[in-house]
Amino acid sequence: MPVLNKISQRFSRSLLAGLNRKLIVGGSVVLASSLLMLPAQAHHATGGSTPTNAFTGFISGLAHPVIGPDHFAFVVAVGLIAAFSLRGIVLPIAFVLATLAGTGLHLLGLTLPGAEIGVSLSVVLAGVVLATNRKLGVEPLAGLGALAGLLHGYAYGEAIVGAEMAPLAAYLAGFAVIQLLVSLGVFWAGRRVFNLSAGPSLNLRFAGFAIAGAGSAFLSSVLLG
């Protein structure tokens, strides 16, 4: 009986690991395919109008990182990179904090030249990190998160320029919350697969290629107008 129990447990763990890997890889491919069908500038939940109250500000903040395909692809990549990196939790936290700072730069009237190009390049870079299965330390993770966060946050700021304090604060809270939920959700799922499987690298590379491909398409769209 103990032998049968061990065999059953190993089979269950192997099956679950396989299913989880397929979900991550398949989900990344579907995500990339879906994102390629959307314009990279489709970022405004309020139809391009500036939010006028806390409710519309919060909803716009929640929606911007999700309906903006370049932003969403990067947030998902952040969770995956964090899941397979030592102390990876630093990455989503650094990224989200930096997006708040980036929005602040925009609202202060400071200019980040080539911010949209930088956003697309960050998606490509994140995909390459996944595709090459590079394990990053705490400092590179924090640096990547902070730099990318400034660029993405600067882009977020465009949708809230001219808003009053209540919708502005709600907007900041909205996009911070949704980015944390998505990136930490992907982080948890990735860690779950990592704990169940000794070799997720090939699946991680497939996900990375899909995200890098989407980022290349976003970059082409920005460069070609």
C-alpha positions as CSV (number, residue, x, y, z in Angstrom):
1,M,0.0,0.0,0.0
2,P,2.7,2.5,0.8
3,V,4.2,1.9,-2.6
4,L,0.9,2.4,-4.3
5,N,0.3,5.6,-2.4
6,K,3.7,6.9,-3.5
7,I,3.1,6.0,-7.1
8,S,-0.4,7.7,-6.9
9,Q,1.1,10.9,-5.4
10,R,3.9,11.1,-8.0
11,F,1.4,10.6,-10.8
12,S,-0.9,13.3,-9.4
13,R,1.9,15.8,-8.9
14,S,3.2,15.1,-12.5
15,L,-0.2,15.5,-14.0
16,L,-0.9,18.7,-12.1
17,A,2.6,20.1,-13.0
18,G,1.9,19.3,-16.7
19,L,-1.5,21.0,-16.6
20,N,-0.1,24.1,-14.9
21,R,2.8,24.3,-17.4
22,K,0.3,24.0,-20.3
23,L,-1.9,26.7,-18.8
24,I,1.1,29.1,-18.5
25,V,2.4,28.5,-22.0
26,G,-1.0,28.3,-23.6
27,G,-2.1,31.3,-21.8
28,S,0.9,33.3,-22.8
29,V,0.5,32.3,-26.5
30,V,-3.2,33.2,-26.4
31,L,-2.4,36.4,-24.6
32,A,0.2,37.4,-27.2
33,S,-2.1,36.5,-30.1
34,S,-5.0,38.5,-28.6
35,L,-2.8,41.5,-27.9
36,L,-1.5,41.6,-31.4
37,M,-5.1,42.1,-32.6
38,L,-5.4,45.3,-30.5
39,P,-3.9,48.7,-31.2
40,A,-1.2,49.6,-28.7
41,Q,-2.8,53.0,-28.2
42,A,-6.1,51.5,-26.9
43,H,-5.5,52.7,-23.4
44,H,-8.5,54.8,-22.3
45,A,-11.5,53.2,-20.5
46,T,-13.3,56.6,-20.6
47,G,-13.1,57.1,-24.4
48,G,-10.2,59.5,-24.1
49,S,-11.9,61.9,-21.7
50,T,-10.3,62.9,-18.4
51,P,-12.0,61.4,-15.4
52,T,-14.1,63.9,-13.4
53,N,-14.7,62.1,-10.1
54,A,-13.2,59.4,-7.9
55,F,-15.3,56.6,-9.4
56,T,-14.4,57.2,-13.0
57,G,-10.8,57.9,-11.9
58,F,-10.6,54.5,-10.2
59,I,-12.3,52.6,-13.0
60,S,-10.0,54.3,-15.5
61,G,-7.0,53.4,-13.4
62,L,-8.1,49.8,-13.1
63,A,-8.7,49.5,-16.9
64,H,-5.6,51.3,-18.3
65,P,-3.0,48.5,-17.6
66,V,-5.5,45.9,-18.8
67,I,-6.9,47.3,-22.0
68,G,-3.5,48.7,-22.9
69,P,-2.0,45.6,-24.5
70,D,1.6,46.6,-24.2
71,H,1.2,47.4,-20.5
72,F,-0.7,44.2,-19.8
73,A,1.9,42.1,-21.6
74,F,4.6,43.6,-19.4
75,V,2.7,43.2,-16.2
76,V,2.2,39.5,-17.0
77,A,5.9,39.1,-17.9
78,V,6.8,40.8,-14.6
79,G,4.9,38.1,-12.7
80,L,6.6,35.3,-14.7
81,I,10.1,36.7,-14.3
82,A,9.5,37.2,-10.6
83,A,8.2,33.7,-10.2
84,F,11.5,32.1,-11.4
85,S,13.9,34.6,-9.8
86,L,15.5,34.6,-6.4
87,R,13.7,37.1,-4.3
88,G,11.6,37.8,-7.3
89,I,8.8,39.5,-5.4
90,V,11.1,42.7,-5.5
91,L,10.3,43.1,-9.2
92,P,6.5,43.6,-9.1
93,I,6.8,45.9,-6.1
94,A,9.6,48.0,-7.7
95,F,7.6,48.2,-10.9
96,V,4.3,49.3,-9.4
97,L,6.0,52.0,-7.2
98,A,7.9,53.3,-10.2
99,T,4.7,53.6,-12.2
100,L,3.4,55.9,-9.6
101,A,6.6,58.0,-9.9
102,G,6.4,57.9,-13.7
103,T,2.9,59.3,-13.6
104,G,4.1,62.0,-11.2
105,L,6.8,63.0,-13.7
106,H,4.2,63.4,-16.4
107,L,1.9,65.5,-14.2
108,L,4.8,67.7,-13.3
109,G,5.3,68.5,-17.0
110,L,8.7,66.7,-17.2
111,T,9.4,64.9,-20.5
112,L,10.7,61.4,-21.0
113,P,11.7,61.3,-24.7
114,G,10.6,58.2,-26.5
115,A,8.5,56.9,-23.6
116,E,6.2,54.9,-25.9
117,I,9.2,53.3,-27.7
118,G,10.6,52.5,-24.2
119,V,7.3,50.8,-23.2
120,S,7.4,48.6,-26.2
121,L,11.1,47.8,-25.8
122,S,10.5,46.9,-22.1
123,V,8.0,44.2,-23.3
124,V,10.6,42.8,-25.8
125,L,13.3,42.8,-23.1
126,A,11.0,41.0,-20.6
127,G,10.2,38.4,-23.2
128,V,13.9,37.9,-24.0
129,V,14.7,37.5,-20.2
130,L,12.1,34.8,-20.1
131,A,13.1,33.2,-23.4
132,T,16.7,33.0,-22.4
133,N,15.8,31.7,-18.9
134,R,18.0,34.3,-17.2
135,K,18.0,34.3,-13.4
136,L,18.3,37.9,-12.2
137,G,19.5,39.0,-8.8
138,V,17.8,41.5,-6.6
139,E,19.6,44.6,-8.0
140,P,19.0,43.9,-11.7
141,L,15.3,43.0,-10.8
142,A,14.8,46.2,-8.9
143,G,16.6,48.2,-11.7
144,L,14.5,46.6,-14.4
145,G,11.3,47.2,-12.5
146,A,12.1,50.8,-11.7
147,L,13.1,51.8,-15.2
148,A,10.2,50.1,-16.9
149,G,7.9,51.4,-14.2
150,L,8.9,55.0,-14.9
151,L,8.2,54.5,-18.7
152,H,4.8,52.7,-18.2
153,G,3.8,55.2,-15.5
154,Y,4.7,58.2,-17.7
155,A,2.4,56.7,-20.3
156,Y,-0.4,56.2,-17.8
157,G,-0.1,59.9,-16.9
158,E,-1.4,61.0,-20.2
159,A,-4.9,59.8,-19.4
160,I,-5.2,61.9,-16.2
161,V,-3.6,65.2,-17.1
162,G,-5.8,68.1,-16.0
163,A,-7.8,66.0,-13.5
164,E,-8.7,67.2,-10.0
165,M,-7.2,65.7,-6.9
166,A,-10.0,63.1,-6.2
167,P,-10.1,61.4,-9.6
168,L,-6.3,61.7,-9.8
169,A,-5.8,59.9,-6.4
170,A,-8.4,57.3,-7.4
171,Y,-6.7,56.7,-10.8
172,L,-3.3,56.1,-9.1
173,A,-4.9,53.7,-6.7
174,G,-6.7,51.9,-9.5
175,F,-3.7,51.2,-11.7
176,A,-1.5,50.3,-8.7
177,V,-4.1,47.8,-7.4
178,I,-4.7,46.1,-10.7
179,Q,-1.0,45.8,-11.5
180,L,-0.3,44.2,-8.2
181,L,-3.2,41.8,-8.5
182,V,-2.2,40.7,-12.0
183,S,1.6,40.4,-11.4
184,L,1.3,38.8,-8.0
185,G,-1.4,36.4,-9.4
186,V,1.0,35.3,-12.2
187,F,3.8,35.2,-9.7
188,W,1.9,32.8,-7.4
189,A,0.9,30.6,-10.4
190,G,4.5,30.5,-11.6
191,R,5.8,29.6,-8.2
192,R,3.2,26.9,-8.0
193,V,4.5,25.4,-11.2
194,F,8.1,25.8,-10.1
195,N,7.4,23.9,-6.9
196,L,5.8,21.0,-8.8
197,S,8.3,20.8,-11.6
198,A,12.0,20.5,-11.7
199,G,12.4,21.8,-15.2
200,P,10.0,24.5,-16.3
201,S,12.6,26.3,-18.4
202,L,11.4,25.1,-21.8
203,N,7.8,26.2,-21.1
204,L,9.1,29.5,-19.8
205,R,11.0,30.1,-23.0
206,F,7.9,29.5,-25.1
207,A,6.1,32.1,-23.0
208,G,9.0,34.4,-23.4
209,F,9.1,34.1,-27.2
210,A,5.3,34.8,-27.3
211,I,5.7,38.0,-25.2
212,A,8.8,39.2,-27.1
213,G,6.9,38.7,-30.3
214,A,4.1,40.8,-29.0
215,G,6.5,43.5,-27.9
216,S,8.1,43.5,-31.3
217,A,4.7,44.1,-32.9
218,F,4.0,46.9,-30.5
219,L,7.4,48.5,-31.3
220,S,6.8,48.3,-35.0
221,S,3.4,49.9,-34.5
222,V,4.9,52.8,-32.6
223,L,7.8,53.3,-35.1
224,L,5.7,53.0,-38.2
225,G,2.8,55.1,-36.7
